[in-house]
Amino acid sequence: VEEVVMRRVAAAALRADDLERRLKNARFVSEASERLAAEAVVGRDAAEREAADANRDARRLARHVGALREKQTREELRRVERRRVELINAAETVARDLEGDPELALPIGATKRKKLAQTRAKLQELLRDRNTAAKMADRLDKQARLDDALRTAAAT
């Protein structure tokens, strides 16, 4: 009987040791899970901050690139405008020269009259193009001013 009791006590002691090990393991796993969860939260917060920083930088870069494009467009319009003025001046000079030619009224001046008509037509086309470009430049400038005002209002 004593031997049976001793075996039961020994078995119970082994079970108690086993349960104690399981409890320690469960505590260890629980602490590890909590630590991993805390690290995951910290990592998520860091990723969210990094994403917010990246978005802010991307918006800044987009504004900067937009401003550069607008500047390049304005410069291109100014260059084209200078070229148009040169062409207009050249056409006006040719038209004046042809209009002052005494042969223009004579029958042999038919070619010169035709050239004068072509030059006047080209001059009218160049003036129309210049006016259209000026309107476009005005619209771009107005849009740039509105964008600047919007950015200023958003920043305050």
ChimeraX commands (.cxc) that place a marker at each C-alpha (Angstrom):
marker #1 position 0.00,0.00,0.00 radius 0.5
marker #1 position 2.82,2.33,0.92 radius 0.5
marker #1 position 4.51,1.56,-2.32 radius 0.5
marker #1 position 1.35,2.40,-4.29 radius 0.5
marker #1 position 0.98,5.65,-2.38 radius 0.5
marker #1 position 4.65,6.48,-3.01 radius 0.5
marker #1 position 4.21,5.87,-6.72 radius 0.5
marker #1 position 1.15,8.09,-6.78 radius 0.5
marker #1 position 3.05,10.78,-4.89 radius 0.5
marker #1 position 5.97,10.47,-7.30 radius 0.5
marker #1 position 3.58,10.59,-10.28 radius 0.5
marker #1 position 1.82,13.61,-8.78 radius 0.5
marker #1 position 5.20,15.29,-8.21 radius 0.5
marker #1 position 6.13,14.63,-11.84 radius 0.5
marker #1 position 2.78,16.03,-12.97 radius 0.5
marker #1 position 3.30,19.05,-10.73 radius 0.5
marker #1 position 6.78,19.59,-12.22 radius 0.5
marker #1 position 5.34,19.15,-15.71 radius 0.5
marker #1 position 2.55,21.64,-15.00 radius 0.5
marker #1 position 5.06,24.06,-13.49 radius 0.5
marker #1 position 7.21,23.80,-16.66 radius 0.5
marker #1 position 4.15,24.33,-18.81 radius 0.5
marker #1 position 3.18,27.35,-16.73 radius 0.5
marker #1 position 6.70,28.80,-17.07 radius 0.5
marker #1 position 6.63,28.13,-20.82 radius 0.5
marker #1 position 3.20,29.76,-21.10 radius 0.5
marker #1 position 4.46,32.81,-19.19 radius 0.5
marker #1 position 7.53,32.98,-21.44 radius 0.5
marker #1 position 5.38,32.68,-24.59 radius 0.5
marker #1 position 2.97,35.30,-23.22 radius 0.5
marker #1 position 5.81,37.73,-22.44 radius 0.5
marker #1 position 7.37,37.09,-25.85 radius 0.5
marker #1 position 4.01,37.70,-27.55 radius 0.5
marker #1 position 3.50,40.93,-25.63 radius 0.5
marker #1 position 7.03,42.04,-26.53 radius 0.5
marker #1 position 6.47,41.18,-30.20 radius 0.5
marker #1 position 3.11,42.99,-30.16 radius 0.5
marker #1 position 4.74,46.07,-28.63 radius 0.5
marker #1 position 7.53,45.94,-31.24 radius 0.5
marker #1 position 4.93,45.58,-34.00 radius 0.5
marker #1 position 3.04,48.64,-32.71 radius 0.5
marker #1 position 6.29,50.63,-32.58 radius 0.5
marker #1 position 7.18,49.45,-36.09 radius 0.5
marker #1 position 3.73,50.35,-37.41 radius 0.5
marker #1 position 3.94,53.83,-35.85 radius 0.5
marker #1 position 7.40,54.33,-37.37 radius 0.5
marker #1 position 6.11,53.18,-40.77 radius 0.5
marker #1 position 3.14,55.56,-40.54 radius 0.5
marker #1 position 5.46,58.46,-39.67 radius 0.5
marker #1 position 7.76,57.54,-42.55 radius 0.5
marker #1 position 4.79,57.32,-44.93 radius 0.5
marker #1 position 3.53,60.72,-43.77 radius 0.5
marker #1 position 7.01,62.21,-44.26 radius 0.5
marker #1 position 7.24,60.64,-47.72 radius 0.5
marker #1 position 3.80,62.01,-48.67 radius 0.5
marker #1 position 4.76,65.47,-47.46 radius 0.5
marker #1 position 8.02,65.31,-49.41 radius 0.5
marker #1 position 6.17,64.07,-52.51 radius 0.5
marker #1 position 3.70,66.97,-52.30 radius 0.5
marker #1 position 6.57,69.44,-51.92 radius 0.5
marker #1 position 8.38,67.87,-54.86 radius 0.5
marker #1 position 5.22,67.97,-56.98 radius 0.5
marker #1 position 4.77,71.67,-56.19 radius 0.5
marker #1 position 8.42,72.33,-56.99 radius 0.5
marker #1 position 8.26,70.39,-60.27 radius 0.5
marker #1 position 5.03,72.20,-61.16 radius 0.5
marker #1 position 6.66,75.55,-60.50 radius 0.5
marker #1 position 9.66,74.55,-62.64 radius 0.5
marker #1 position 7.37,73.47,-65.47 radius 0.5
marker #1 position 5.46,76.73,-65.28 radius 0.5
marker #1 position 8.74,78.66,-65.32 radius 0.5
marker #1 position 9.96,76.68,-68.33 radius 0.5
marker #1 position 6.64,77.27,-70.10 radius 0.5
marker #1 position 6.85,81.00,-69.43 radius 0.5
marker #1 position 10.46,81.09,-70.67 radius 0.5
marker #1 position 9.49,79.17,-73.79 radius 0.5
marker #1 position 6.59,81.58,-74.38 radius 0.5
marker #1 position 8.94,84.55,-73.99 radius 0.5
marker #1 position 11.42,82.99,-76.44 radius 0.5
marker #1 position 8.65,82.29,-78.94 radius 0.5
marker #1 position 7.31,85.83,-78.43 radius 0.5
marker #1 position 10.75,87.32,-79.16 radius 0.5
marker #1 position 10.99,85.20,-82.32 radius 0.5
marker #1 position 7.50,86.30,-83.40 radius 0.5
marker #1 position 8.40,89.96,-82.87 radius 0.5
marker #1 position 11.50,89.45,-85.03 radius 0.5
marker #1 position 9.37,87.83,-87.74 radius 0.5
marker #1 position 6.75,90.59,-87.50 radius 0.5
marker #1 position 9.41,93.27,-87.76 radius 0.5
marker #1 position 10.97,91.53,-90.76 radius 0.5
marker #1 position 7.58,91.19,-92.48 radius 0.5
marker #1 position 6.74,94.84,-91.79 radius 0.5
marker #1 position 10.11,95.88,-93.24 radius 0.5
marker #1 position 9.54,93.80,-96.38 radius 0.5
marker #1 position 6.00,95.20,-96.71 radius 0.5
marker #1 position 7.26,98.79,-96.33 radius 0.5
marker #1 position 10.00,98.17,-98.88 radius 0.5
marker #1 position 7.50,96.71,-101.34 radius 0.5
marker #1 position 4.95,99.48,-100.75 radius 0.5
marker #1 position 7.64,102.10,-101.43 radius 0.5
marker #1 position 8.72,100.47,-104.69 radius 0.5
marker #1 position 7.74,102.69,-107.66 radius 0.5
marker #1 position 7.34,99.63,-109.95 radius 0.5
marker #1 position 4.41,98.41,-107.80 radius 0.5
marker #1 position 1.89,100.55,-109.72 radius 0.5
marker #1 position 3.26,99.57,-113.11 radius 0.5
marker #1 position 2.11,96.49,-115.03 radius 0.5
marker #1 position 5.55,94.89,-114.60 radius 0.5
marker #1 position 5.10,94.98,-110.82 radius 0.5
marker #1 position 2.55,92.14,-110.71 radius 0.5
marker #1 position 5.03,89.84,-108.99 radius 0.5
marker #1 position 5.80,92.51,-106.43 radius 0.5
marker #1 position 2.09,93.12,-105.83 radius 0.5
marker #1 position 1.59,89.39,-105.31 radius 0.5
marker #1 position 4.55,89.27,-102.92 radius 0.5
marker #1 position 3.16,92.31,-101.06 radius 0.5
marker #1 position -0.22,90.59,-100.67 radius 0.5
marker #1 position 1.50,87.44,-99.39 radius 0.5
marker #1 position 3.62,89.47,-96.98 radius 0.5
marker #1 position 0.55,91.29,-95.65 radius 0.5
marker #1 position -1.26,87.97,-95.19 radius 0.5
marker #1 position 1.74,86.52,-93.37 radius 0.5
marker #1 position 1.96,89.66,-91.23 radius 0.5
marker #1 position -1.72,89.36,-90.29 radius 0.5
marker #1 position -1.19,85.69,-89.38 radius 0.5
marker #1 position 1.85,86.55,-87.24 radius 0.5
marker #1 position -0.09,89.30,-85.45 radius 0.5
marker #1 position -2.98,86.89,-84.80 radius 0.5
marker #1 position -0.55,84.28,-83.44 radius 0.5
marker #1 position 1.10,86.87,-81.21 radius 0.5
marker #1 position -2.27,87.96,-79.80 radius 0.5
marker #1 position -3.27,84.34,-79.14 radius 0.5
marker #1 position 0.03,83.65,-77.40 radius 0.5
marker #1 position -0.33,86.82,-75.31 radius 0.5
marker #1 position -3.80,85.70,-74.19 radius 0.5
marker #1 position -2.41,82.27,-73.30 radius 0.5
marker #1 position 0.46,83.83,-71.33 radius 0.5
marker #1 position -2.04,86.03,-69.48 radius 0.5
marker #1 position -4.12,82.96,-68.60 radius 0.5
marker #1 position -1.02,81.11,-67.36 radius 0.5
marker #1 position 0.03,84.10,-65.26 radius 0.5
marker #1 position -3.47,84.40,-63.80 radius 0.5
marker #1 position -3.48,80.67,-62.98 radius 0.5
marker #1 position -0.04,80.96,-61.36 radius 0.5
marker #1 position -1.26,83.86,-59.22 radius 0.5
marker #1 position -4.34,81.85,-58.17 radius 0.5
marker #1 position -2.16,78.85,-57.33 radius 0.5
marker #1 position 0.17,81.02,-55.26 radius 0.5
marker #1 position -2.78,82.53,-53.41 radius 0.5
marker #1 position -4.20,79.06,-52.76 radius 0.5
marker #1 position -0.86,77.80,-51.45 radius 0.5
marker #1 position -0.52,80.84,-49.21 radius 0.5
marker #1 position -4.05,80.36,-47.88 radius 0.5
marker #1 position -3.42,76.66,-47.26 radius 0.5
marker #1 position -0.17,77.37,-45.43 radius 0.5
marker #1 position -1.86,79.73,-42.97 radius 0.5
marker link #1:1,2 radius 0.2
marker link #1:2,3 radius 0.2
marker link #1:3,4 radius 0.2
marker link #1:4,5 radius 0.2
marker link #1:5,6 radius 0.2
marker link #1:6,7 radius 0.2
marker link #1:7,8 radius 0.2
marker link #1:8,9 radius 0.2
marker link #1:9,10 radius 0.2
marker link #1:10,11 radius 0.2
marker link #1:11,12 radius 0.2
marker link #1:12,13 radius 0.2
marker link #1:13,14 radius 0.2
marker link #1:14,15 radius 0.2
marker link #1:15,16 radius 0.2
marker link #1:16,17 radius 0.2
marker link #1:17,18 radius 0.2
marker link #1:18,19 radius 0.2
marker link #1:19,20 radius 0.2
marker link #1:20,21 radius 0.2
marker link #1:21,22 radius 0.2
marker link #1:22,23 radius 0.2
marker link #1:23,24 radius 0.2
marker link #1:24,25 radius 0.2
marker link #1:25,26 radius 0.2
marker link #1:26,27 radius 0.2
marker link #1:27,28 radius 0.2
marker link #1:28,29 radius 0.2
marker link #1:29,30 radius 0.2
marker link #1:30,31 radius 0.2
marker link #1:31,32 radius 0.2
marker link #1:32,33 radius 0.2
marker link #1:33,34 radius 0.2
marker link #1:34,35 radius 0.2
marker link #1:35,36 radius 0.2
marker link #1:36,37 radius 0.2
marker link #1:37,38 radius 0.2
marker link #1:38,39 radius 0.2
marker link #1:39,40 radius 0.2
marker link #1:40,41 radius 0.2
marker link #1:41,42 radius 0.2
marker link #1:42,43 radius 0.2
marker link #1:43,44 radius 0.2
marker link #1:44,45 radius 0.2
marker link #1:45,46 radius 0.2
marker link #1:46,47 radius 0.2
marker link #1:47,48 radius 0.2
marker link #1:48,49 radius 0.2
marker link #1:49,50 radius 0.2
marker link #1:50,51 radius 0.2
marker link #1:51,52 radius 0.2
marker link #1:52,53 radius 0.2
marker link #1:53,54 radius 0.2
marker link #1:54,55 radius 0.2
marker link #1:55,56 radius 0.2
marker link #1:56,57 radius 0.2
marker link #1:57,58 radius 0.2
marker link #1:58,59 radius 0.2
marker link #1:59,60 radius 0.2
marker link #1:60,61 radius 0.2
marker link #1:61,62 radius 0.2
marker link #1:62,63 radius 0.2
marker link #1:63,64 radius 0.2
marker link #1:64,65 radius 0.2
marker link #1:65,66 radius 0.2
marker link #1:66,67 radius 0.2
marker link #1:67,68 radius 0.2
marker link #1:68,69 radius 0.2
marker link #1:69,70 radius 0.2
marker link #1:70,71 radius 0.2
marker link #1:71,72 radius 0.2
marker link #1:72,73 radius 0.2
marker link #1:73,74 radius 0.2
marker link #1:74,75 radius 0.2
marker link #1:75,76 radius 0.2
marker link #1:76,77 radius 0.2
marker link #1:77,78 radius 0.2
marker link #1:78,79 radius 0.2
marker link #1:79,80 radius 0.2
marker link #1:80,81 radius 0.2
marker link #1:81,82 radius 0.2
marker link #1:82,83 radius 0.2
marker link #1:83,84 radius 0.2
marker link #1:84,85 radius 0.2
marker link #1:85,86 radius 0.2
marker link #1:86,87 radius 0.2
marker link #1:87,88 radius 0.2
marker link #1:88,89 radius 0.2
marker link #1:89,90 radius 0.2
marker link #1:90,91 radius 0.2
marker link #1:91,92 radius 0.2
marker link #1:92,93 radius 0.2
marker link #1:93,94 radius 0.2
marker link #1:94,95 radius 0.2
marker link #1:95,96 radius 0.2
marker link #1:96,97 radius 0.2
marker link #1:97,98 radius 0.2
marker link #1:98,99 radius 0.2
marker link #1:99,100 radius 0.2
marker link #1:100,101 radius 0.2
marker link #1:101,102 radius 0.2
marker link #1:102,103 radius 0.2
marker link #1:103,104 radius 0.2
marker link #1:104,105 radius 0.2
marker link #1:105,106 radius 0.2
marker link #1:106,107 radius 0.2
marker link #1:107,108 radius 0.2
marker link #1:108,109 radius 0.2
marker link #1:109,110 radius 0.2
marker link #1:110,111 radius 0.2
marker link #1:111,112 radius 0.2
marker link #1:112,113 radius 0.2
marker link #1:113,114 radius 0.2
marker link #1:114,115 radius 0.2
marker link #1:115,116 radius 0.2
marker link #1:116,117 radius 0.2
marker link #1:117,118 radius 0.2
marker link #1:118,119 radius 0.2
marker link #1:119,120 radius 0.2
marker link #1:120,121 radius 0.2
marker link #1:121,122 radius 0.2
marker link #1:122,123 radius 0.2
marker link #1:123,124 radius 0.2
marker link #1:124,125 radius 0.2
marker link #1:125,126 radius 0.2
marker link #1:126,127 radius 0.2
marker link #1:127,128 radius 0.2
marker link #1:128,129 radius 0.2
marker link #1:129,130 radius 0.2
marker link #1:130,131 radius 0.2
marker link #1:131,132 radius 0.2
marker link #1:132,133 radius 0.2
marker link #1:133,134 radius 0.2
marker link #1:134,135 radius 0.2
marker link #1:135,136 radius 0.2
marker link #1:136,137 radius 0.2
marker link #1:137,138 radius 0.2
marker link #1:138,139 radius 0.2
marker link #1:139,140 radius 0.2
marker link #1:140,141 radius 0.2
marker link #1:141,142 radius 0.2
marker link #1:142,143 radius 0.2
marker link #1:143,144 radius 0.2
marker link #1:144,145 radius 0.2
marker link #1:145,146 radius 0.2
marker link #1:146,147 radius 0.2
marker link #1:147,148 radius 0.2
marker link #1:148,149 radius 0.2
marker link #1:149,150 radius 0.2
marker link #1:150,151 radius 0.2
marker link #1:151,152 radius 0.2
marker link #1:152,153 radius 0.2
marker link #1:153,154 radius 0.2
marker link #1:154,155 radius 0.2
marker link #1:155,156 radius 0.2
view
